Amino acid sequence: MSDSAKQPELWLMGLGCEEERSTAVLDYLRHAGYSVVCRGRDDFGDTKPLGVVLDVSPFSHDGWGILLDIKNNPATRDVPILPVYLSQEGKIGGVFPAAGFFTLPIDTDYMMKKLTVLGLTDEADTWDLQVMVISKKGEENVARAITSLGFEVVNAYTGKEAVALATTGRAYMIFCSVTLPDMHAFELLERFRLYPQVRNVPFFVLVKDAMKEGERLALSRQMDHLVRKKELSRDEFLAYLRRRG
């Protein structure tokens, strides 16, 4: 096997057999020097990708179901996922660089291990650091796990409340339910980008370990509303990718 064949790949997922929709995003990624291929959920086995670029638009082939499959499986849940919006023609309308995803009910041991590996717990005992948990239910198990690491937890129950707290405080990390009473997590992530004091704060998304088909479709349609038919240039797209890395 050649060295190039052994190179870790990015996987582009959620496209099914519609390879014509992959042209732009494949071109952008390969221009940046990535080895990238289109894959399906059945391709996970002994080989794991460097990361997954996942279409979560209404035109995807169950992008949210793929995300849940990856994050519910202990063998694959550490694979990074970058959600993107691809239009019906394959134009890149949006990129949503969450720091990571955790399924609910939370596996507290895994969450604490993951945060430690990411180096986000190193200064918890040195500084008084706040972590914001945004959820209409409060997510007590998440809050307890964060508190046990030495952080102070600040709760917000809507997106608007979260914006007010985040832009007047100093959140060190943010955990946000994928759906809130007034918006979804990716709309909130977009709003946070407007504020320099919070735009680079690690933003983790909390998703239920099982979502009904209607819930998945509703999320995808909300993404469609959010991007408003935008198209990112290659430089804009790669800037998001590099910022995530």
SULMOVEN-V588834 format. One record per helix or strand. SS is the DSSP state (@ for helix, = for strand). FROM is the first residue (numbers start at 0). LEN is the number of residues. If there is no record, write none. Layout:
ss from len
SS FROM LEN
SS FROM LEN
This chain:
ss from len
@ 2 4
= 9 4
@ 18 13
= 35 3
@ 40 3
= 50 5
@ 62 10
= 80 6
= 91 5
= 99 5
@ 107 10
= 129 5
@ 139 9
= 151 5
@ 158 10
= 170 7
= 178 1
= 183 1
@ 184 8
= 201 7
@ 212 15
@ 233 11
